[in-house]
Amino acid sequence: MNGTMKRTGYEAMNSDLIPENCNFSVYSMAAMAGGILLCLGIVLYAILTV
């Protein structure tokens, strides 16, 4: 073997979305999600009120 392994479908499904050594905090994820939702709300409001 050459040292590279392909991930099976089961391993790819069970892999964590965020790695354990990620420096991205929960608070910054919540702030980013809130900002995205705020932008989507503004755009949706602008579309519906025209």
Order of alpha helices (4+ residues) and beta strands (2+ residues): alpha-alpha
